[in-house]
Amino acid sequence: MADSKFISDENIARARDLVATMERGDETGAKDVIDDLTNIRESDLYQEMGKLTRELHDAITAFGMDEQINKLAEMEIPNARQRLRHVIEMTDQAANRTLEAVENSLPICEAMGSRSRELHTEWNRFTKRDMNLTEFVHLAKRLDGFFATNTGDADKLRDSLNNVLMAQDFQDLTSQIIKKVITLVEEVESNLVALVKLTSGKNTKTNAAQQQSSEILAGPVVPGVNDKGVVSGQDEVDDLLSSLGF
Amino acid sequence: MKILIVDDFSTMRRIIKNLLRDLGFQNTAEADDGTTALPLLQSGNFDLLITDWNMPGMQGIDLLKHVRADQKLAALPVLMVTAEQKREQIVEAAQAGVNGYVVKPFTAQTLKEKLEKIFQRIEGG
């Protein structure tokens, strides 16, 4: 190390020289010795700094030329964006398919229900013997039609429900895509940690891990990420509001 | 009864529209942001505004504040339906004059209750 080189026989001799020149009042001579010692010290420092600079440069170059990093920046991260956009698309499609099936089915159920209620009223009249033959013939015809329609409606409803079933196929696929993106995020995370270590040289575990996400708009609650300072569920919202007099 | 539904996700607007229809409210219109909602409200004669919070152009809380600041719209009942459930946000909405606050995910029952509460208050004067 530079320090131990600095304490050399030559430098000890120079130090003795310094004492001697000062004792005999030789200011110029003393300053010369000090200059000598300073030059030596500076050149040692320069050498040390040069070594460190070279090491840092090599490390940064190695880091930049790391194929993995390039691949991440140029391919994987744009890919990840694309994958997540695709997830949005898939879930949007699934939701719409399901909603369509619901919107198709509800009118069928409503019509079925109201027809059934009507005919039930008529049927009750019949069972209470409050109906003549002509009316009964008419009712019989309507019941006939009702059974036929119902059978058709049951089929339509079954088809709608099957559509809802199949629309859930997104979940498996989107989960796989999201898992891949999680893996990518982990890769980026470990590269970032390496980069931080490189530039700071210290152990970098900070309090960041303990802090909760402090975005202004937290969005849907994700347990462990942004569930501090939030209420959980409609009941707590209602309690909070009424406790404030709203 | 004319209702404006504001949310940047079309699926959510569709869900709310269906729930309202189920509760007997057929006359609904939609907007995908606070910025597009405001002109609709100003020219529209709506009886109720249902809005999300988190929207890209103008957020629901700002839409609410604009509505309360507009002489013509100040008395319009506003129901927020949103995923935001931080205490400060709920309080901010209440202080800005929201009439109801529903958090996602919500049930049809909850929506029904909050709507009934709002309309009761209107009738009660």
Interface residues (C-beta under 8 A of the other chain):
Chain A: D92 A95 N96 L99 V102 E103 L106 L217 A218 G219 P220 V221 G229 V230 V231 S232 G233 Q234 V237 L240 L241 L244 F246
Chain B: S10 T11 R14 I15 N18 D22 W53 N54 Q59 A83 E84 Q85 K86 R87 E88 I90 V91 A94 Y101 V102 V103 K104 F106 T110
